[in-house]
């Protein structure tokens, strides 16, 4: 059951009001938030109905824009590949391709997974070859983009867009740009290239701009900031802007307004406990800062490459990352060779999380009780409890507030859901028995319907000051 959006309206104002009794200097906190450029949730724009945007109530999450003013939850789970999507297949004389792109799109649509990660420029030292570029002539960049190629790209991305599959579109692959190395001055030809890309694709609803993969291999931080500014200026639709980094958990653009998503690379060699702990750390680091941005796992060496075709291990690794409070994109899951069941498991993740208050919850494994392994929680909003093996101990949480809860059991392997609405639960430590129709790998979502919480996690200094509230 979807948490009513009344909890989202007027979030920043209510977060401030609700915390006044708990902070010593509310006026100073509010003033600091009002004056700080880092408090901005992003530039004002004119999104399309149903477009993915930065959630105006909670910039740590993405949402779908609706003209009614009530954005709805977005959860992203699916492939972080094929990065060479735009260049797969044999190359024709005009630069277009005869490849498997449409089959990839068909398989994603059938599975319900909703991400695809790709790059527009992959020439060596990037991961592609000398033909992996969209220009008329790579030796004469001033001639601009190849219109035949761009029209073909547009046809593929339009299909993805219609299916509500989020395209993470990177301008540059790791280690490469056509315009010079890190520290270069962003000149007019490069600006024209970025403007042309943005102009071509900004009409999409399901688009996330990515400045570069492993950006530091070919770009300085100032290059990234300058390029993001060009995208933001050209794109009046206000699509999210992301940056991908080399292995690490600290975002180099944590204080940069207008960069909305941290695409995390973390190589943990198939260790799902490690990826859960690391992604929880990345999320907590964001929460402790002065500015909210989205955190998504995009590359993890040892995720699909080490675990596939083991469906169970792949699914559990993805759930371990999601239960840290982050989106999940899977490196090396190239779709065309991926078993349908593995893709469908990620589609089921989307189905589950988009029916919860996921974006308002934080990692609280310390509250786990019974067979519960991971916990996302916010008292007054709800709890998500997950375990790979639920036995007689059931799933439960410590210090559960007394309230009426909609109780939803979910089977990540089959998608079977059992919901009981309006269950009155006494406060304290509580454990719930798994229903017979739910497998041993199970998720329990407790949605608080008492209305105790009236705001999501708020941006800026108010949220930092209110850390003790939840």
C-alpha positions as CSV (number, residue, x, y, z in Angstrom):
1,X,0.0,0.0,0.0
2,X,1.5,3.3,-1.0
3,X,2.0,5.8,1.8
4,X,-0.3,8.7,1.3
5,X,1.4,11.7,-0.2
6,X,0.0,14.0,2.5
7,X,3.2,13.0,4.4
8,X,5.2,14.8,1.6
9,X,3.4,18.1,1.2
10,X,5.1,21.2,2.7
11,X,7.9,19.0,3.9
12,X,10.6,21.6,4.6
13,X,8.3,23.8,6.5
14,X,6.9,21.0,8.6
15,X,10.3,19.5,9.3
16,X,11.4,22.8,10.7
17,X,8.3,23.2,12.8
18,X,8.5,19.6,14.1
19,X,12.0,20.0,15.2
20,X,11.8,23.3,17.0
21,X,11.4,21.7,20.4
22,X,14.5,19.6,19.8
23,X,17.1,22.1,18.7
24,X,18.5,24.9,20.7
25,X,18.7,27.5,18.0
26,X,15.9,27.0,15.5
27,X,16.1,30.5,14.1
28,X,19.8,30.2,13.3
29,X,19.3,26.7,11.7
30,X,16.4,28.0,9.6
31,X,18.4,31.1,8.6
32,X,21.4,29.1,7.7
33,X,19.3,26.8,5.5
34,X,17.7,29.8,3.8
35,X,20.9,31.5,3.1
36,X,23.0,28.5,2.0
37,X,23.3,27.8,-1.7
38,X,23.8,24.1,-0.8
39,X,20.2,24.0,0.4
40,X,19.0,24.2,-3.2
41,X,17.2,21.0,-4.4
42,X,18.2,22.0,-8.0
43,X,17.4,24.6,-10.5
44,X,13.7,25.4,-11.2
45,X,12.5,23.7,-14.4
46,X,9.4,22.7,-16.4
47,X,9.2,18.9,-16.2
48,X,6.8,16.9,-18.2
49,X,3.9,14.9,-16.7
50,X,5.4,11.6,-15.4
51,X,9.0,12.7,-15.7
52,X,11.7,11.5,-13.3
53,X,12.9,14.5,-11.2
54,X,14.7,15.2,-8.0
55,X,12.1,14.9,-5.3
56,X,11.3,18.5,-4.3
57,X,10.5,17.3,-0.7
58,X,13.5,15.1,-0.4
59,X,16.5,15.6,-2.8
60,X,18.0,12.3,-1.6
61,X,15.4,10.6,-3.8
62,X,13.9,10.8,-7.2
63,X,10.2,11.0,-8.0
64,X,7.8,11.3,-10.8
65,X,6.5,14.8,-11.5
66,X,2.7,15.3,-11.7
67,X,1.0,18.5,-12.6
68,X,-1.3,17.9,-9.5
69,X,1.8,18.8,-7.4
70,X,1.9,15.3,-5.8
71,X,5.1,13.5,-7.0
72,X,5.2,9.8,-6.7
73,X,7.9,7.4,-5.6
74,X,10.6,6.2,-8.0
75,X,12.9,3.2,-7.3
76,X,15.5,2.2,-9.8
77,X,16.7,-1.4,-10.1
78,X,18.2,-3.1,-13.1
79,X,21.2,-3.4,-15.4
80,X,24.1,-1.0,-15.2
81,X,25.0,-2.3,-18.7
82,X,25.5,-2.7,-21.6
83,X,27.6,0.4,-21.6
84,X,28.2,0.0,-25.3
85,X,24.4,-0.1,-26.0
86,X,24.6,2.7,-28.6
87,X,27.4,1.0,-30.5
88,X,26.4,-2.7,-30.5
89,X,26.3,-4.5,-33.8
90,X,27.7,-4.0,-37.3
91,X,28.4,-0.4,-38.4
92,X,26.8,0.8,-41.6
93,X,28.4,3.3,-44.0
94,X,26.4,6.2,-42.5
95,X,27.5,5.3,-38.9
96,X,24.2,3.6,-37.8
97,X,24.2,0.1,-36.4
98,X,22.5,-3.2,-37.0
99,X,22.5,-4.8,-33.6
100,X,20.5,-6.2,-30.7
101,X,19.3,-3.0,-29.2
102,X,15.6,-3.6,-29.8
103,X,15.9,-7.1,-28.3
104,X,17.6,-5.7,-25.2
105,X,14.7,-3.2,-24.9
106,X,12.1,-6.0,-25.3
107,X,13.7,-8.1,-22.6
108,X,13.8,-5.2,-20.2
109,X,10.2,-4.4,-20.8
110,X,9.2,-8.0,-20.2
111,X,11.1,-8.2,-17.0
112,X,10.1,-4.8,-15.4
113,X,13.6,-3.8,-14.6
114,X,13.9,-0.1,-15.2
115,X,17.5,1.0,-15.7
116,X,20.0,1.1,-18.6
117,X,23.5,2.7,-18.4
118,X,25.3,3.8,-21.5
119,X,27.9,6.2,-22.9
120,X,27.8,8.5,-25.9
121,X,31.7,8.7,-26.4
122,X,33.8,5.6,-25.9
123,X,36.9,6.0,-28.2
124,X,40.1,4.6,-26.7
125,X,41.5,5.0,-24.1
126,X,37.8,4.4,-23.2
127,X,36.3,1.0,-23.4
128,X,35.2,1.2,-27.1
129,X,37.0,1.4,-30.4
130,X,37.7,4.2,-32.9
131,X,34.1,4.1,-34.2
132,X,32.4,4.6,-30.8
133,X,31.6,8.3,-31.3
134,X,28.6,10.3,-32.6
135,X,30.5,12.9,-34.7
136,X,30.4,13.4,-38.4
137,X,34.3,13.4,-38.3
138,X,36.2,12.8,-35.1
139,X,39.1,14.7,-36.6
140,X,36.9,17.8,-37.3
141,X,34.7,18.1,-34.3
142,X,33.4,21.4,-35.4
143,X,31.3,19.6,-38.0
144,X,29.1,18.4,-35.2
145,X,27.0,15.3,-34.7
146,X,26.1,12.7,-37.3
147,X,22.3,13.2,-37.8
148,X,21.7,9.6,-39.0
149,X,23.3,8.3,-35.8
150,X,21.4,10.7,-33.6
151,X,18.1,9.7,-35.2
152,X,18.8,6.1,-34.5
153,X,19.7,6.8,-30.9
154,X,16.6,8.8,-30.6
155,X,14.4,5.9,-31.8
156,X,16.0,3.5,-29.3
157,X,15.8,5.9,-26.3
158,X,12.2,6.8,-27.2
159,X,11.3,3.1,-26.8
160,X,13.0,2.9,-23.4
161,X,11.3,6.2,-22.4
162,X,7.8,4.9,-23.3
163,X,8.4,1.8,-21.2
164,X,9.5,4.0,-18.1
165,X,13.0,2.6,-18.2
166,X,15.5,5.1,-16.9
167,X,18.4,5.8,-19.3
168,X,21.5,6.9,-17.5
169,X,23.2,8.7,-20.4
170,X,26.9,9.4,-19.9
171,X,28.6,12.0,-22.0
172,X,32.0,10.4,-21.6
173,X,33.3,6.9,-20.9
174,X,36.1,6.5,-18.4
175,X,39.5,7.9,-19.4
176,X,38.3,9.6,-22.5
177,X,36.9,12.8,-24.0
178,X,37.4,14.2,-27.5
179,X,38.3,17.6,-26.2
180,X,41.4,17.1,-24.1
181,X,42.3,15.8,-20.7
182,X,41.6,16.7,-17.1
183,X,42.0,20.4,-16.3
184,X,41.2,21.5,-19.8
185,X,39.2,24.7,-20.4
186,X,35.7,23.8,-21.5
187,X,35.7,25.5,-24.9
188,X,32.9,26.5,-27.3
189,X,33.1,23.3,-29.4
190,X,32.7,21.1,-26.3
191,X,29.9,23.3,-25.1
192,X,28.2,22.9,-28.5
193,X,28.5,19.2,-28.2
194,X,26.8,19.1,-24.8
195,X,24.1,21.5,-25.9
196,X,23.4,19.4,-28.9
197,X,23.0,16.2,-26.8
198,X,20.8,18.0,-24.3
199,X,18.7,19.6,-27.0
200,X,18.2,16.2,-28.6
201,X,17.1,14.2,-25.5
202,X,15.7,16.6,-23.0
203,X,12.2,15.8,-24.1
204,X,12.5,12.3,-22.5
205,X,10.7,11.6,-19.3
206,X,13.0,8.8,-18.0
207,X,16.5,10.3,-18.4
208,X,19.3,10.9,-16.0
209,X,22.3,12.8,-17.3
210,X,25.7,11.5,-16.3
211,X,28.7,13.8,-17.0
212,X,31.2,11.0,-17.1
213,X,32.0,7.4,-16.0
214,X,35.0,7.3,-13.6
215,X,35.1,11.0,-14.2
216,X,38.6,11.7,-12.7
217,X,40.4,9.6,-15.3
218,X,39.7,12.3,-18.0
219,X,38.2,15.3,-16.2
220,X,39.0,17.5,-13.3
221,X,36.3,18.5,-10.7
222,X,36.1,21.9,-12.3
223,X,35.5,20.3,-15.7
224,X,32.6,18.3,-14.3
225,X,31.1,21.4,-12.6
226,X,31.4,23.4,-15.8
227,X,29.8,20.6,-17.9
228,X,27.0,20.1,-15.4
229,X,26.3,23.9,-15.6
230,X,26.0,23.6,-19.4
231,X,23.5,20.7,-19.0
232,X,21.5,22.5,-16.4
233,X,21.3,25.7,-18.4
234,X,20.3,23.9,-21.6
235,X,17.8,21.5,-20.0
236,X,14.8,23.5,-18.8
237,X,13.1,20.2,-18.0
238,X,15.4,19.8,-14.9
239,X,16.4,16.2,-15.4
240,X,18.7,14.8,-12.6
241,X,22.4,15.2,-13.2
242,X,24.8,12.4,-12.0
243,X,28.5,11.8,-11.7
244,X,30.2,8.4,-11.6
245,X,33.4,8.0,-9.7
246,X,36.2,5.4,-9.2
247,X,36.0,3.1,-6.3
248,X,35.0,4.9,-3.1
249,X,32.2,6.0,-0.8
250,X,32.8,9.8,-0.5
251,X,31.2,12.0,-3.1
252,X,33.5,14.6,-4.6
253,X,30.5,16.8,-5.4
254,X,28.7,16.5,-2.1
255,X,28.5,20.3,-1.7
256,X,28.0,21.1,-5.4
257,X,24.4,22.4,-6.0
258,X,23.0,21.1,-9.2
259,X,24.7,17.7,-9.2
260,X,22.0,15.4,-8.0
261,X,23.2,11.8,-8.0
262,X,26.3,9.9,-6.8
263,X,26.9,6.8,-8.9
264,X,28.9,4.6,-6.7
265,X,31.6,2.1,-7.8
266,X,32.4,-0.4,-5.1
267,X,34.4,-3.6,-5.7
268,X,33.7,-6.0,-2.9
269,X,34.0,-9.3,-4.8
270,X,30.5,-10.7,-4.3
271,X,30.4,-10.0,-0.5
272,X,26.8,-8.8,0.1
273,X,27.5,-8.0,3.7
274,X,30.3,-5.7,2.6
275,X,28.2,-4.0,0.0
276,X,25.4,-3.5,2.4
277,X,27.7,-1.9,5.0
278,X,29.4,0.2,2.3
279,X,26.2,1.6,0.8
280,X,24.8,2.3,4.2
281,X,28.0,4.3,4.9
282,X,27.7,6.2,1.6
283,X,24.0,7.0,2.5
284,X,24.9,8.0,6.1
285,X,27.7,10.3,4.8
286,X,25.2,12.0,2.6
287,X,22.7,12.4,5.4
288,X,25.3,13.9,7.7
289,X,26.2,16.6,5.2
290,X,24.6,19.9,4.5
291,X,23.1,19.0,1.1
292,X,21.0,16.1,0.0
293,X,21.8,14.0,-3.2
294,X,20.8,10.6,-4.4
295,X,23.1,7.6,-3.9
296,X,23.0,4.6,-6.3
297,X,25.2,1.6,-6.6
298,X,26.2,1.5,-10.3
299,X,29.3,-0.7,-10.4
300,X,30.3,-3.5,-8.1
301,X,33.0,-5.9,-9.2
302,X,31.9,-9.3,-7.9
303,X,28.2,-8.6,-8.2
304,X,27.0,-10.0,-11.5
305,X,30.4,-11.0,-12.9
306,X,31.1,-13.2,-9.9
307,X,27.7,-14.4,-8.9
308,X,25.8,-15.0,-12.2
309,X,24.2,-17.1,-13.4
310,X,23.4,-17.8,-9.7
311,X,20.0,-16.1,-9.5
312,X,19.7,-16.4,-5.8
313,X,23.1,-14.9,-5.0
314,X,22.6,-12.1,-7.6
315,X,19.2,-11.2,-6.2
316,X,20.4,-11.2,-2.6
317,X,23.3,-9.0,-3.4
318,X,21.0,-6.5,-5.0
319,X,18.7,-6.6,-2.0
320,X,21.6,-6.1,0.4
321,X,22.5,-2.8,-1.4
322,X,18.8,-1.6,-1.6
323,X,18.3,-2.3,2.1
324,X,21.0,0.2,2.8
325,X,18.7,2.8,1.3
326,X,20.1,3.1,-2.2
327,X,19.1,2.4,-5.8
328,X,20.8,-0.6,-7.6
329,X,22.3,-0.8,-11.1
330,X,24.2,-4.0,-11.9
331,X,27.5,-3.9,-13.8
332,X,28.0,-6.7,-16.4
333,X,24.3,-7.4,-16.5
334,X,24.2,-6.8,-20.3
335,X,20.5,-7.9,-20.7
336,X,21.0,-9.9,-23.9
337,X,22.8,-12.8,-22.1
338,X,21.1,-12.3,-18.7
339,X,18.6,-15.0,-17.7
340,X,15.1,-13.7,-17.7
341,X,14.5,-14.7,-14.1
342,X,17.4,-12.5,-12.9
343,X,16.0,-9.5,-14.8
344,X,12.6,-10.2,-13.4
345,X,13.9,-10.3,-9.8
346,X,15.0,-6.7,-10.3
347,X,11.6,-5.8,-11.8
348,X,10.1,-7.2,-8.6
349,X,12.4,-4.9,-6.6
350,X,10.9,-2.0,-8.5
351,X,7.4,-3.2,-7.9
352,X,7.9,-3.6,-4.2
353,X,9.8,-0.5,-3.3
354,X,7.6,1.9,-5.3
355,X,4.7,0.8,-3.1
356,X,6.5,1.8,0.0
357,X,7.8,5.0,1.8
358,X,11.4,3.8,0.9
359,X,12.7,7.3,0.3
360,X,11.8,8.4,3.8
361,X,13.5,5.6,5.6
362,X,17.1,5.1,6.8
363,X,19.2,2.1,7.5
364,X,18.6,0.9,11.1
365,X,19.9,-2.7,11.3
366,X,20.3,-2.1,15.1
367,X,16.5,-2.5,15.3
368,X,16.5,-6.0,13.8
369,X,14.6,-8.7,15.8
370,X,13.9,-12.3,15.1
371,X,15.2,-13.5,11.8
372,X,15.5,-10.0,10.4
373,X,18.8,-9.2,8.7
374,X,18.4,-5.7,7.4
375,X,16.1,-2.8,8.5
376,X,15.0,0.4,6.9
377,X,13.0,2.5,9.3
378,X,11.6,5.8,10.4
379,X,9.2,5.8,13.4
380,X,5.9,7.3,12.5
381,X,6.4,6.4,8.8
382,X,7.2,2.8,8.4
383,X,9.6,-0.2,8.5
384,X,11.0,-2.5,5.9
385,X,12.4,-5.7,7.3
386,X,14.3,-8.2,5.1
387,X,15.8,-11.6,5.6
388,X,17.3,-14.3,3.4
389,X,15.9,-17.0,5.6
390,X,12.8,-16.4,7.8
391,X,12.2,-19.3,10.1
392,X,10.1,-19.8,13.2
393,X,11.5,-16.5,14.8
394,X,9.7,-14.4,12.1
395,X,10.5,-10.8,11.1
396,X,10.4,-8.1,13.7
397,X,11.8,-4.8,15.0
398,X,12.7,-3.4,18.4
399,X,11.0,-0.4,19.9
400,X,8.2,-0.4,17.4
401,X,5.8,2.6,18.1
402,X,2.3,1.7,19.0
403,X,0.1,2.4,16.0
404,X,-2.1,1.0,13.3
405,X,0.0,-0.5,10.5
406,X,-0.7,-1.8,7.0
407,X,1.2,-5.0,7.1
408,X,2.6,-6.2,3.7
409,X,4.5,-9.4,3.3
410,X,6.5,-9.8,0.0
411,X,8.3,-12.7,-1.6
412,X,11.3,-11.3,-3.6
413,X,11.6,-14.5,-5.6
414,X,7.9,-14.9,-6.7
415,X,6.4,-11.4,-6.2
416,X,3.6,-12.9,-4.1
417,X,2.2,-10.2,-1.8
418,X,0.0,-10.5,1.3
419,X,-1.5,-7.3,2.8
420,X,-3.5,-6.8,5.9
421,X,-4.7,-3.2,6.4
422,X,-5.1,-1.4,9.7
423,X,-3.5,-3.8,12.1
424,X,-3.3,-2.4,15.6
425,X,0.1,-3.1,17.0
426,X,1.1,-2.5,20.7
427,X,4.4,-0.6,21.1
428,X,7.7,-2.3,22.0
429,X,9.6,-5.2,20.6
430,X,7.4,-7.0,18.1
431,X,7.8,-10.0,15.8
432,X,5.5,-11.1,12.9
433,X,5.1,-14.7,11.7
434,X,5.7,-15.3,8.0
435,X,2.5,-16.4,6.2
436,X,2.5,-19.8,4.5
437,X,2.3,-18.3,1.0
438,X,5.6,-16.4,1.4
439,X,8.9,-18.1,0.9
440,X,11.7,-18.1,3.4
441,X,13.5,-15.2,1.7
442,X,11.0,-12.5,2.6
443,X,10.3,-8.8,3.2
444,X,7.9,-7.2,5.6
445,X,6.7,-3.7,5.2
446,X,4.9,-2.0,8.1
447,X,3.3,1.3,6.9
448,X,2.3,3.5,9.8
449,X,-1.2,4.8,9.2
450,X,-1.5,6.8,12.4
451,X,-0.2,10.0,10.8
452,X,2.5,10.5,13.5
453,X,5.1,11.7,11.0
454,X,4.2,14.6,8.8
455,X,7.3,15.1,6.8
456,X,10.0,13.2,4.9
457,X,13.7,13.6,5.6
458,X,14.2,17.3,5.0
459,X,17.2,18.9,3.2
460,X,19.9,21.1,4.6
461,X,20.6,22.1,8.2
462,X,17.2,21.3,9.5
463,X,17.6,17.7,8.7
464,X,21.1,17.6,10.3
465,X,19.8,19.3,13.4
466,X,16.9,16.9,13.6
467,X,19.0,13.7,13.3
468,X,17.9,12.8,16.8
469,X,14.3,12.9,15.8
470,X,14.3,9.5,14.2
